[in-house]
Amino acid sequence: MSNNHGLFYANGSHPQLLDFSACRLDLAMASEPHLDRVERSHEPARANYNRISRFYDLIAGWSEKKSREAGLARLAAKEGEQVLEIGCGTGLALTALARAVGATGRVCGLDLAAAMVSLARARLDRAGLAERVELRTGDALTLPYPARSFDAVFMSFVLELFDTPEIPAVLAECRRVLRPGGRIGVVSISASGPRTLVRRLYEWSHQRFPRVVDCRPIPVRTLLESAEFSPTTTDAISMWGLGIEIVVAKPPG
Ligand SMILES: C[S@@+](CC[C@H](N)C(=O)[O-])C[C@H]1O[C@@H](n2cnc3c(N)ncnc32)[C@H](O)[C@@H]1O
């Protein structure tokens, strides 16, 4: 796959090539891509996710399934690896990661909301995978892990929640905890594709009801490149007409 292309799953199953060069040119021309600021601080975010935790799978879990699974497939966690998921929510990706790394690997899950972490723990218990996963409540801005401790970091529908100046700080933390030769996989609502009607409606909802529709589209690949990551794959898929970008990238060095 060339650097200027991504796989586009227009109808959910058959990948087609989609040219991203024009969008990236636009973004590259702006020294700082425009991104709406996020007014909400982390405390209200924590309270919100604690409050909606019991309904999260119903509200978003199923609709994001295809994107999350495509991201996990691209990350391709392997037997014996150490993997961190940031913003693990109710643990929907943790079970897949725990199975992929096997008994010799280790998965860490971190989330701001204690109620989300409790649900993730219960899910892992039910799946008989709890021993392979270490869960913590914490903030991605200050990851509670030593430098160079993971082969891979995964985030799905999380990076777009952070305020614009926080995104490079979160990515710097990811760089710090990744081993040389490791990789990051990010699944996120994308600002890199066309502003379709669905995207404009979504952006309007985010501006109008930022506490409920708290994610906003971000230029995932551009943000990773600005944070010194080198993308190895960039995929674009559609979630009900909303562009989702899936980028796997390597840290410098
Ligand atoms: C939209 S949900 C996505 C959950 C999960 N990644 C998934 O795909 O199902 C966002 C998650 O990120 C967590 N989160 C929000 N801000 C965070 C922060 N500063 N640090 C760690 N987790 C955070 C929320 O509590 C929530 O569980």
The ligand as an SDF file (V2000), in Angstrom:
LIG
                    3D

 27 29  0  0  0  0  0  0  0  0999 V2000
  -15.5170    6.5640   23.8680 C   0  0  0  0  0  0  0  0  0  0  0  0
  -14.9720    5.5410   25.1770 S   0  0  0  0  0  0  0  0  0  0  0  0
  -14.0760    4.2260   24.2920 C   0  0  0  0  0  0  0  0  0  0  0  0
  -13.8930    2.9880   25.1240 C   0  0  0  0  0  0  0  0  0  0  0  0
  -13.1290    1.8500   24.4460 C   0  0  0  0  0  0  0  0  0  0  0  0
  -11.8310    2.2750   23.9880 N   0  0  0  0  0  0  0  0  0  0  0  0
  -13.9300    1.2600   23.3180 C   0  0  0  0  0  0  0  0  0  0  0  0
  -13.5190    1.3790   22.1550 O   0  0  0  0  0  0  0  0  0  0  0  0
  -14.9690    0.6450   23.6060 O   0  0  0  0  0  0  0  0  0  0  0  0
  -13.6690    6.5200   25.8410 C   0  0  0  0  0  0  0  0  0  0  0  0
  -13.0120    5.9180   27.0690 C   0  0  0  0  0  0  0  0  0  0  0  0
  -11.8520    6.6890   27.3770 O   0  0  0  0  0  0  0  0  0  0  0  0
  -11.8070    6.9210   28.7640 C   0  0  0  0  0  0  0  0  0  0  0  0
  -11.0610    8.1610   29.0110 N   0  0  0  0  0  0  0  0  0  0  0  0
  -11.4970    9.4270   28.8110 C   0  0  0  0  0  0  0  0  0  0  0  0
  -10.5380   10.3010   29.1620 N   0  0  0  0  0  0  0  0  0  0  0  0
   -9.4740    9.5660   29.5850 C   0  0  0  0  0  0  0  0  0  0  0  0
   -8.1960    9.8940   30.1040 C   0  0  0  0  0  0  0  0  0  0  0  0
   -7.8210   11.1730   30.2690 N   0  0  0  0  0  0  0  0  0  0  0  0
   -7.3560    8.8920   30.4300 N   0  0  0  0  0  0  0  0  0  0  0  0
   -7.7430    7.5840   30.3100 C   0  0  0  0  0  0  0  0  0  0  0  0
   -8.9580    7.2150   29.8340 N   0  0  0  0  0  0  0  0  0  0  0  0
   -9.8040    8.1850   29.4740 C   0  0  0  0  0  0  0  0  0  0  0  0
  -13.2850    7.0100   29.1590 C   0  0  0  0  0  0  0  0  0  0  0  0
  -13.4870    6.7990   30.5520 O   0  0  0  0  0  0  0  0  0  0  0  0
  -13.9010    5.9410   28.2860 C   0  0  0  0  0  0  0  0  0  0  0  0
  -13.9170    4.6790   28.9060 O   0  0  0  0  0  0  0  0  0  0  0  0
  1  2  1  0
  2  3  1  0
  2 10  1  0
  3  4  1  0
  4  5  1  0
  5  6  1  0
  5  7  1  0
  7  8  2  0
  7  9  1  0
 10 11  1  0
 11 12  1  0
 11 26  1  0
 12 13  1  0
 13 14  1  0
 13 24  1  0
 14 15  1  0
 14 23  1  0
 15 16  2  0
 16 17  1  0
 17 18  1  0
 17 23  2  0
 18 19  1  0
 18 20  2  0
 20 21  1  0
 21 22  2  0
 22 23  1  0
 24 25  1  0
 24 26  1  0
 26 27  1  0
M  CHG  2   2   1   9  -1
M  END
$$$$
